[in-house]
């Protein structure tokens, strides 16, 4: 089930183009929404309601979760129509994943119970599924998949690191947001490199028309 083209990291297959458009729009929209909530909170307007109060409660880790979840949900939702006709199962999985990411985003925003655990599982699970597809050869990394998964994986890493090391020191969480992005991207590029090397080796083996037996070393010793 090869879902993307072979143009490399910077390629954008036609079925992923809606996701690229959403990526370009989602980040500035989310930033503008946060900026507006922050401005209203500073003015202490009498009309400030639950959204403003929720924003004021958010720490850096929670904000990373909200941003990563919304971006991931928006991109997955945008890919549903382009996969519905010929990849129905994948499209349904995109719908389920988008719903789970939106739920995690809302739960985190209101400070729901165990939001760290829920967000880590959903965001981390989404990134892990993409990595699994890469390693299985069912997907080749393109720009949309790489950027979206980087955002999701970075948010998951922030949650895990903040929970494990900085739960009692929220002021030290700031550097995690900046460090998590290159770490997540490096991990994905490494995975794509491994997957590409495996595909090349498999293609070479098929071209030779034979597959080495895993028992070959033992057979050679027996013959000797």
C-alpha positions as a Python dict, from the first residue, in 0.01 Angstrom:
ca = {
    (1, 'X'): (0, 0, 0),
    (2, 'X'): (230, 275, -126),
    (3, 'X'): (55, 598, -46),
    (4, 'X'): (307, 857, -153),
    (5, 'X'): (531, 922, -444),
    (6, 'X'): (903, 862, -466),
    (7, 'X'): (1013, 1222, -501),
    (8, 'X'): (1185, 1229, -164),
    (9, 'X'): (1143, 1434, 150),
    (10, 'X'): (1032, 1754, -25),
    (11, 'X'): (778, 1583, -248),
    (12, 'X'): (407, 1647, -191),
    (13, 'X'): (183, 1386, -358),
    (14, 'X'): (-151, 1515, -483),
    (15, 'X'): (-342, 1321, -217),
    (16, 'X'): (-143, 1501, 54),
    (17, 'X'): (-175, 1852, -88),
    (18, 'X'): (-479, 1939, 132),
    (19, 'X'): (-269, 1848, 434),
    (20, 'X'): (4, 2091, 327),
    (21, 'X'): (-251, 2369, 290),
    (22, 'X'): (-388, 2296, 638),
    (23, 'X'): (-34, 2297, 781),
    (24, 'X'): (32, 2638, 630),
    (25, 'X'): (-289, 2778, 779),
    (26, 'X'): (-323, 2596, 1112),
    (27, 'X'): (-11, 2723, 1288),
    (28, 'X'): (-73, 3098, 1233),
    (29, 'X'): (-443, 3052, 1317),
    (30, 'X'): (-362, 2879, 1646),
    (31, 'X'): (-98, 3141, 1728),
    (32, 'X'): (-348, 3420, 1657),
    (33, 'X'): (-608, 3252, 1878),
    (34, 'X'): (-362, 3222, 2167),
    (35, 'X'): (-252, 3582, 2118),
    (36, 'X'): (-612, 3701, 2126),
    (37, 'X'): (-687, 3505, 2443),
    (38, 'X'): (-372, 3643, 2605),
    (39, 'X'): (-469, 4000, 2510),
    (40, 'X'): (-820, 3959, 2651),
    (41, 'X'): (-678, 3808, 2969),
    (42, 'X'): (-443, 4102, 3017),
    (43, 'X'): (-728, 4350, 2986),
    (44, 'X'): (-928, 4147, 3238),
    (45, 'X'): (-1239, 4215, 3039),
    (46, 'X'): (-1566, 4145, 3217),
    (47, 'X'): (-1672, 3941, 2915),
    (48, 'X'): (-1376, 3704, 2949),
    (49, 'X'): (-1514, 3357, 2984),
    (50, 'X'): (-1401, 3000, 3002),
    (51, 'X'): (-1166, 3010, 2697),
    (52, 'X'): (-964, 3296, 2848),
    (53, 'X'): (-955, 3131, 3187),
    (54, 'X'): (-850, 2804, 3029),
    (55, 'X'): (-571, 2973, 2837),
    (56, 'X'): (-441, 3142, 3152),
    (57, 'X'): (-413, 2801, 3323),
    (58, 'X'): (-210, 2646, 3041),
    (59, 'X'): (159, 2584, 3097),
    (60, 'X'): (408, 2537, 2816),
    (61, 'X'): (361, 2161, 2814),
    (62, 'X'): (-16, 2192, 2787),
    (63, 'X'): (17, 2450, 2509),
    (64, 'X'): (247, 2216, 2317),
    (65, 'X'): (-12, 1941, 2351),
    (66, 'X'): (-295, 2165, 2234),
    (67, 'X'): (-100, 2290, 1933),
    (68, 'X'): (31, 1947, 1836),
    (69, 'X'): (-310, 1784, 1873),
    (70, 'X'): (-499, 2049, 1676),
    (71, 'X'): (-242, 2050, 1395),
    (72, 'X'): (-243, 1671, 1376),
    (73, 'X'): (-624, 1652, 1383),
    (74, 'X'): (-661, 1917, 1114),
    (75, 'X'): (-413, 1751, 879),
    (76, 'X'): (-560, 1403, 925),
    (77, 'X'): (-910, 1536, 868),
    (78, 'X'): (-796, 1713, 550),
    (79, 'X'): (-656, 1386, 412),
    (80, 'X'): (-980, 1192, 455),
    (81, 'X'): (-1149, 1301, 127),
    (82, 'X'): (-843, 1227, -88),
    (83, 'X'): (-811, 873, 55),
    (84, 'X'): (-1178, 783, 86),
    (85, 'X'): (-1229, 640, -262),
    (86, 'X'): (-934, 402, -294),
    (87, 'X'): (-808, 367, 66),
    (88, 'X'): (-1125, 354, 272),
    (89, 'X'): (-972, 181, 574),
    (90, 'X'): (-694, 438, 596),
    (91, 'X'): (-946, 720, 563),
    (92, 'X'): (-1148, 577, 853),
    (93, 'X'): (-829, 555, 1060),
    (94, 'X'): (-763, 921, 983),
    (95, 'X'): (-1112, 1008, 1109),
    (96, 'X'): (-1061, 812, 1432),
    (97, 'X'): (-720, 967, 1486),
    (98, 'X'): (-847, 1320, 1420),
    (99, 'X'): (-1129, 1269, 1669),
    (100, 'X'): (-889, 1134, 1933),
    (101, 'X'): (-649, 1425, 1884),
    (102, 'X'): (-929, 1681, 1911),
    (103, 'X'): (-1056, 1512, 2227),
    (104, 'X'): (-708, 1522, 2380),
    (105, 'X'): (-670, 1886, 2285),
    (106, 'X'): (-1000, 1981, 2452),
    (107, 'X'): (-929, 1766, 2758),
    (108, 'X'): (-588, 1927, 2800),
    (109, 'X'): (-727, 2277, 2753),
    (110, 'X'): (-976, 2233, 3037),
    (111, 'X'): (-715, 2065, 3258),
    (112, 'X'): (-891, 1730, 3262),
    (113, 'X'): (-776, 1448, 3486),
    (114, 'X'): (-471, 1256, 3358),
    (115, 'X'): (-441, 1482, 3052),
    (116, 'X'): (-67, 1420, 3040),
    (117, 'X'): (-113, 1045, 3013),
    (118, 'X'): (-392, 1076, 2756),
    (119, 'X'): (-202, 1321, 2538),
    (120, 'X'): (119, 1120, 2556),
    (121, 'X'): (-60, 804, 2446),
    (122, 'X'): (-255, 964, 2161),
    (123, 'X'): (22, 1185, 2024),
    (124, 'X'): (290, 923, 2076),
    (125, 'X'): (69, 651, 1932),
    (126, 'X'): (-4, 857, 1621),
    (127, 'X'): (366, 921, 1561),
    (128, 'X'): (448, 555, 1629),
    (129, 'X'): (189, 442, 1373),
    (130, 'X'): (349, 663, 1107),
    (131, 'X'): (695, 529, 1192),
    (132, 'X'): (559, 173, 1171),
    (133, 'X'): (419, 245, 824),
    (134, 'X'): (756, 382, 716),
    (135, 'X'): (945, 78, 841),
    (136, 'X'): (698, -161, 680),
    (137, 'X'): (733, 16, 347),
    (138, 'X'): (363, 109, 335),
    (139, 'X'): (451, 478, 335),
    (140, 'X'): (739, 687, 207),
    (141, 'X'): (821, 1007, 389),
    (142, 'X'): (711, 1326, 222),
    (143, 'X'): (698, 1687, 342),
    (144, 'X'): (344, 1669, 484),
    (145, 'X'): (399, 1346, 675),
    (146, 'X'): (736, 1459, 807),
    (147, 'X'): (620, 1801, 930),
    (148, 'X'): (294, 1677, 1079),
    (149, 'X'): (455, 1385, 1260),
    (150, 'X'): (737, 1609, 1381),
    (151, 'X'): (483, 1837, 1549),
    (152, 'X'): (297, 1542, 1703),
    (153, 'X'): (610, 1359, 1817),
    (154, 'X'): (766, 1677, 1956),
    (155, 'X'): (452, 1744, 2163),
    (156, 'X'): (461, 1386, 2293),
    (157, 'X'): (829, 1421, 2385),
    (158, 'X'): (758, 1744, 2571),
    (159, 'X'): (486, 1573, 2775),
    (160, 'X'): (702, 1273, 2860),
    (161, 'X'): (1009, 1480, 2949),
    (162, 'X'): (812, 1737, 3148),
    (163, 'X'): (632, 1466, 3343),
    (164, 'X'): (946, 1266, 3412),
    (165, 'X'): (1189, 1546, 3494),
    (166, 'X'): (1020, 1884, 3535),
    (167, 'X'): (683, 1811, 3693),
    (168, 'X'): (777, 2016, 3998),
    (169, 'X'): (971, 2282, 3807),
    (170, 'X'): (745, 2418, 3530),
    (171, 'X'): (975, 2718, 3467),
    (172, 'X'): (1233, 2481, 3323),
    (173, 'X'): (997, 2342, 3064),
    (174, 'X'): (1066, 2623, 2815),
    (175, 'X'): (1374, 2469, 2658),
    (176, 'X'): (1188, 2141, 2601),
    (177, 'X'): (963, 2299, 2342),
    (178, 'X'): (1263, 2412, 2137),
    (179, 'X'): (1469, 2097, 2191),
    (180, 'X'): (1187, 1852, 2114),
    (181, 'X'): (1135, 1970, 1754),
    (182, 'X'): (1487, 1896, 1620),
    (183, 'X'): (1501, 1573, 1820),
    (184, 'X'): (1171, 1458, 1671),
    (185, 'X'): (1277, 1556, 1319),
    (186, 'X'): (1613, 1380, 1355),
    (187, 'X'): (1438, 1065, 1473),
    (188, 'X'): (1200, 1068, 1177),
    (189, 'X'): (1478, 1130, 925),
    (190, 'X'): (1675, 845, 1078),
    (191, 'X'): (1372, 618, 1051),
    (192, 'X'): (1320, 717, 688),
    (193, 'X'): (1686, 644, 614),
    (194, 'X'): (1661, 298, 772),
    (195, 'X'): (1338, 227, 584),
    (196, 'X'): (1497, 341, 256),
    (197, 'X'): (1802, 122, 312),
    (198, 'X'): (1578, -177, 385),
    (199, 'X'): (1378, -116, 67),
    (200, 'X'): (1699, -91, -136),
    (201, 'X'): (1830, -416, 10),
    (202, 'X'): (1501, -592, -58),
    (203, 'X'): (1496, -465, -417),
    (204, 'X'): (1854, -580, -469),
    (205, 'X'): (1774, -925, -333),
    (206, 'X'): (1471, -955, -559),
    (207, 'X'): (1677, -849, -860),
    (208, 'X'): (1932, -1122, -790),
    (209, 'X'): (1650, -1374, -790),
    (210, 'X'): (1753, -1543, -468),
    (211, 'X'): (1715, -1497, -97),
    (212, 'X'): (1990, -1597, 142),
    (213, 'X'): (1887, -1864, 387),
    (214, 'X'): (1913, -1760, 754),
    (215, 'X'): (2068, -2104, 815),
    (216, 'X'): (2349, -2050, 560),
    (217, 'X'): (2630, -2000, 817),
    (218, 'X'): (2537, -2323, 995),
    (219, 'X'): (2506, -2515, 667),
    (220, 'X'): (2862, -2403, 571),
    (221, 'X'): (3000, -2528, 903),
    (222, 'X'): (2826, -2863, 859),
    (223, 'X'): (2968, -2905, 511),
    (224, 'X'): (3319, -2836, 638),
}
